[in-house]
Amino acid sequence: MAVPVEVLPALRREGRICELARRELLERCRTFEARFSMTSDAFVRRFDAGELGDDEGLFEWRALVEGAERWRSLGARLEEMLA
C-alpha cells in the first residue's frame, strides 16, 4: 500500500512516539529487574509458567513488558509503512 507523501511526517512522528514510550516502559522494567535479580525475558517465562506467585508488583512488571512489546510492534509496523 502506497502511503501518501502528506502523511509521512505524521507517521515518522508516531514512530518516534512509539520508541519513546517503549523506552520509558523498559526503563521501568529495569527497576523490577534489579529488584528481583532477573531479566524481563526470564521473568516472563517464569511468571507465565506460574513459578513466581501472585505478588501485585509482578503483575505490574508483566504489564510493563507487554506494553513495551506492543509499542515495539506498532513502531515496527509504522517502519514497514514508511519503507
WOCORQUI-V916698 format. One record per helix or strand of 2 or more residues. SS is the DSSP state (h for helix, s for strand). FROM is the first residue (numbers start at 1). LEN is the number of residues. If there is no record, write none. Layout:
# WOCORQUI-V916698
{{SS | FROM | LEN} {SS | FROM | LEN}}
This chain:
# WOCORQUI-V916698
{{h | 5 | 32} {h | 40 | 9} {h | 56 | 27}}
